[in-house]
């Protein structure tokens, strides 16, 4: 009877070790998956940051173009003051400058929209990264519990 009991105890320990090993393998797989998700979140965050930088560059280019257009408008106005017969040309230059100003405003709005979108994508990526870190911490805690269970089983 004692020998049968010892055999039963050995089987129970073997089953417990096998279950603990399976749990540890699952925990390690989850940890690996969470690390992959964190790496992906970091990549998305880098891409969003790059988009934000490019949007800012676009805003700066459009602002410089608007400054050039404004300088052209002022030059046309001065020429119209000197030459009365150039009045028609000054009106055309003013009309063009208004179009340029509207284009600048539209470009600035588009760039601002791109910047907002990039910032939103950056926030989303940061949130995903934080979730992945929390999940990785949880998987690490599970792995520690599983290792402890194995040690207790032994």
C-alpha positions in Angstrom: 0.0 0.0 0.0 2.9 2.4 0.8 4.5 1.6 -2.5 1.2 2.3 -4.3 0.9 5.5 -2.4 4.5 6.5 -3.4 3.8 5.7 -7.0 0.6 7.8 -6.8 2.5 10.7 -5.2 5.2 10.5 -7.9 2.5 10.6 -10.6 0.8 13.6 -9.0 4.2 15.4 -8.8 4.9 14.5 -12.4 1.5 15.8 -13.5 1.9 19.0 -11.5 5.4 19.5 -13.0 4.0 19.0 -16.5 1.1 21.4 -15.8 3.6 24.0 -14.4 5.9 23.6 -17.4 2.9 24.1 -19.8 1.9 27.3 -17.8 5.5 28.5 -17.9 5.7 27.9 -21.7 2.4 29.8 -22.1 3.6 32.7 -20.0 6.9 32.8 -21.9 5.0 32.8 -25.2 2.7 35.6 -23.9 5.8 37.6 -22.8 7.4 37.2 -26.2 4.1 38.3 -27.9 3.9 41.4 -25.6 7.5 42.2 -26.4 6.7 42.1 -30.1 3.6 44.3 -29.6 5.7 46.8 -27.7 8.3 46.9 -30.5 5.5 47.4 -33.0 4.1 50.2 -30.8 7.5 51.9 -30.7 7.8 51.6 -34.5 4.3 53.2 -34.9 5.3 56.0 -32.5 8.5 56.6 -34.5 6.5 56.8 -37.7 4.0 59.2 -36.2 6.8 61.4 -34.9 8.3 61.4 -38.4 4.9 62.4 -39.9 4.6 65.2 -37.4 8.1 66.4 -38.3 7.3 66.3 -42.0 4.0 68.2 -41.4 6.0 70.9 -39.5 8.4 71.2 -42.4 5.5 71.6 -44.8 4.0 74.4 -42.6 7.4 76.2 -42.6 7.7 75.9 -46.4 4.2 77.3 -46.9 4.9 80.1 -44.5 8.1 81.1 -46.5 6.1 81.0 -49.8 3.5 83.2 -48.2 6.2 85.7 -47.1 7.5 85.8 -50.7 4.0 86.4 -52.0 3.5 89.2 -49.5 6.8 90.8 -50.5 5.6 90.6 -54.2 2.3 92.2 -53.2 4.1 95.2 -51.5 6.4 95.7 -54.5 3.4 95.8 -56.8 1.7 98.3 -54.6 4.7 100.6 -54.6 5.0 100.4 -58.3 1.3 101.4 -58.7 1.8 104.5 -56.5 4.7 105.6 -58.7 2.9 104.9 -62.0 -0.8 105.9 -62.3 -1.2 104.0 -65.5 0.0 100.9 -63.7 -3.2 101.0 -61.6 -4.7 98.1 -63.4 -1.6 96.0 -62.9 -1.6 96.8 -59.2 -5.2 95.6 -59.0 -4.2 92.4 -60.7 -1.3 92.0 -58.3 -3.6 92.6 -55.3 -6.0 90.0 -56.6 -3.2 87.5 -57.0 -1.9 88.4 -53.6 -5.4 87.6 -52.2 -5.3 84.3 -54.0 -1.9 83.6 -52.6 -3.1 84.6 -49.1 -6.0 82.3 -49.4 -3.7 79.6 -50.6 -1.4 80.3 -47.6 -4.4 80.0 -45.2 -5.6 76.8 -46.9 -2.0 75.4 -46.8 -1.6 76.4 -43.2 -4.9 74.7 -42.3 -4.0 71.6 -44.2 -0.6 71.5 -42.4 -2.3 72.1 -39.0 -4.7 69.2 -39.8 -1.7 66.9 -40.7 0.1 67.9 -37.5 -3.1 67.2 -35.5 -3.4 63.8 -37.2 0.3 63.0 -36.6 -0.1 64.0 -32.9 -3.2 61.8 -32.6 -1.3 58.9 -34.2 1.6 59.5 -31.8 -0.8 59.4 -28.8 -2.4 56.2 -30.0 1.0 54.6 -30.5 2.1 55.7 -27.0 -1.1 54.3 -25.5 -0.6 51.0 -27.3 3.0 50.9 -26.0 1.9 51.5 -22.5 -0.7 48.7 -22.8 2.0 46.4 -24.1 4.3 47.2 -21.2 1.5 46.5 -18.7 0.7 43.2 -20.4 4.4 42.3 -20.5 4.7 43.0 -16.7 1.6 40.8 -16.1 3.1 38.0 -18.2 6.4 38.3 -16.2 4.4 38.1 -13.0 2.7 34.9 -14.2 6.0 33.4 -15.2 7.4 34.1 -11.7 4.2 32.5 -10.1 4.6 29.5 -12.4 8.3 29.1 -11.5 7.4 29.4 -7.8 4.7 26.7 -8.3 7.3 24.4 -9.9 9.7 24.9 -7.1 6.9 24.2 -4.5 5.9 21.1 -6.4 9.4 19.8 -6.3 
